Amino acid sequence: MKTSSIILTVLGSLWILAVIVGTFVLMKYEYTPGIASRPGNKWPSDSQIPLSKDRSTLIMFAHPHCPCTRASIAELAKLIAHCKIQPEAHVLFISPKSMPFEWEKTDLWRSAKLIPGVSVSSDIDGIEADRFNSLTSGQTMIYSEKGNLTFSGGITGARGQEGDNPGLNSAKLALQLQPLKNQTAIVFGCPLISPNGK
C-alpha cells in the first residue's frame, strides 16, 4: 500500500512538472518575436506593387502555411474596418517556385481575399519581400502617399493571438496622424522563407 502511494505521488508530481514545463515552453514560443528587419524609409523604387498617390498604402507579407498568420489576417480585417479612409491594401503570400502550383492558395489566402478592399497576390520566390526587407510572416508596412514609411511591424501581440495590442494600435495611429510619425512594432510569426525553401 505504501509503495503504490509513493508511486502515485511520484507520477502525480512528474505530471504536474510536465504541465508546468509544457506551459512555459508554449508561452515562450508565443511571445518570441520573429526575425527583426527594418524596411527602408522610402517605398522601394523597383517594387511592382503600386504606391497610391492619394492615400496610404499598406502591405503585409505572409507565409501561406504559418499558423500564426491567421491572427495577423484577422487583425488586418479589424484595422481596415476601423479606417475612415481605407488604405490601398495588399497582402502578398510567399510562393517559392520549387513548390507545387497554387501551393500558396490556402485558407489564409481565402481569408485575406474576404477583407473588403484588400488585394491578394503571390510573391514568387519572395522577390517583393526582399525589396521591402521583410523576413517574418505577418510583417506589415504602411507608407504615405509620398512613399514615406509610417509603420513597420506586426499587428498581433503574440504568435497566433488576436486582440488589442501595441502593434495594431501603432498601425491605426500611422493611418490617422497628421503629420505622420514613424511607428514600429515587434513581429510575431514564422520565417517567410525557411532554410529548406518552404
JOQUIQUI-V433604 format. One record per residue. N is the residue number from 1. RES is the residue in three letters. SS is DSSP state (~ for helix, > for strand, _ for the rest). Layout:
N/RES/SS
N/RES/SS
This chain:
1/MET/_
2/LYS/~
3/THR/~
4/SER/~
5/SER/~
6/ILE/~
7/ILE/~
8/LEU/~
9/THR/~
10/VAL/~
11/LEU/~
12/GLY/~
13/SER/~
14/LEU/~
15/TRP/~
16/ILE/~
17/LEU/~
18/ALA/~
19/VAL/~
20/ILE/~
21/VAL/~
22/GLY/~
23/THR/~
24/PHE/~
25/VAL/~
26/LEU/~
27/MET/~
28/LYS/~
29/TYR/~
30/GLU/~
31/TYR/_
32/THR/_
33/PRO/_
34/GLY/_
35/ILE/_
36/ALA/_
37/SER/_
38/ARG/_
39/PRO/_
40/GLY/_
41/ASN/_
42/LYS/>
43/TRP/_
44/PRO/_
45/SER/_
46/ASP/_
47/SER/_
48/GLN/_
49/ILE/_
50/PRO/_
51/LEU/_
52/SER/_
53/LYS/_
54/ASP/_
55/ARG/_
56/SER/_
57/THR/>
58/LEU/>
59/ILE/>
60/MET/>
61/PHE/>
62/ALA/>
63/HIS/_
64/PRO/_
65/HIS/_
66/CYS/_
67/PRO/_
68/CYS/_
69/THR/~
70/ARG/~
71/ALA/~
72/SER/~
73/ILE/~
74/ALA/~
75/GLU/~
76/LEU/~
77/ALA/~
78/LYS/~
79/LEU/~
80/ILE/~
81/ALA/~
82/HIS/~
83/CYS/_
84/LYS/_
85/ILE/_
86/GLN/_
87/PRO/_
88/GLU/>
89/ALA/>
90/HIS/>
91/VAL/>
92/LEU/>
93/PHE/>
94/ILE/>
95/SER/>
96/PRO/_
97/LYS/_
98/SER/_
99/MET/_
100/PRO/_
101/PHE/_
102/GLU/_
103/TRP/_
104/GLU/_
105/LYS/_
106/THR/_
107/ASP/~
108/LEU/~
109/TRP/~
110/ARG/~
111/SER/~
112/ALA/~
113/LYS/~
114/LEU/_
115/ILE/_
116/PRO/_
117/GLY/_
118/VAL/>
119/SER/>
120/VAL/>
121/SER/>
122/SER/>
123/ASP/>
124/ILE/>
125/ASP/_
126/GLY/_
127/ILE/~
128/GLU/~
129/ALA/~
130/ASP/~
131/ARG/~
132/PHE/_
133/ASN/_
134/SER/_
135/LEU/_
136/THR/>
137/SER/_
138/GLY/_
139/GLN/_
140/THR/>
141/MET/>
142/ILE/>
143/TYR/>
144/SER/_
145/GLU/_
146/LYS/_
147/GLY/_
148/ASN/>
149/LEU/>
150/THR/>
151/PHE/>
152/SER/>
153/GLY/>
154/GLY/_
155/ILE/_
156/THR/_
157/GLY/_
158/ALA/_
159/ARG/_
160/GLY/_
161/GLN/_
162/GLU/_
163/GLY/_
164/ASP/_
165/ASN/_
166/PRO/~
167/GLY/~
168/LEU/~
169/ASN/~
170/SER/~
171/ALA/~
172/LYS/~
173/LEU/~
174/ALA/~
175/LEU/~
176/GLN/~
177/LEU/_
178/GLN/_
179/PRO/_
180/LEU/_
181/LYS/_
182/ASN/_
183/GLN/>
184/THR/>
185/ALA/_
186/ILE/_
187/VAL/_
188/PHE/_
189/GLY/_
190/CYS/_
191/PRO/>
192/LEU/_
193/ILE/_
194/SER/_
195/PRO/_
196/ASN/_
197/GLY/_
198/LYS/_
